Amino acid sequence: MTKADIVNEISKTTGIPKADALRTVEAFMDIIKTSLSNEENVYLRGFGSFIVKKRAKKTARNISKNTTIIIPEHNIPAFKPAKTFTLSVKKQ
C-alpha cells in the first residue's frame, strides 16, 4: 500500500476531501520524522512505537581498497509494533 492508497482509504472512510487527507498524512509523517531526528520516541497505543536506536561505533573494511574504515556511532529509526497489532496480523 502506498501513501496515495492510504490517502484514498482515509478519504473514502471518513468522507473528508483527498487534499485534506493528504495534508494530514504528510503532517503526521513530518511529526514522526522531526521527533525521531530530535531523538524523541513516538508511542501510539494499540499500534506501536517509532523509536530511535543507537548503533555503536565499529570498524569495517573497504575490500576494493583494502583499508579499514571507522563507522561512527549513529542513530537509526525503528518500529516496534504493539502486542495487539502483532496479534491481529498473526490471525490473518
Long-range contacts (C-beta under 8 A, 24 or more apart in sequence): 36-75, 36-77, 39-75, 44-82, 45-82, 46-82, 46-84, 46-85, 47-81, 47-82, 47-85, 48-79, 48-80, 48-81, 48-82, 48-85, 49-79, 49-80, 49-82, 50-77, 50-78, 50-79, 51-77, 51-78, 51-79, 51-80, 52-76, 52-77, 52-78, 53-77, 53-78
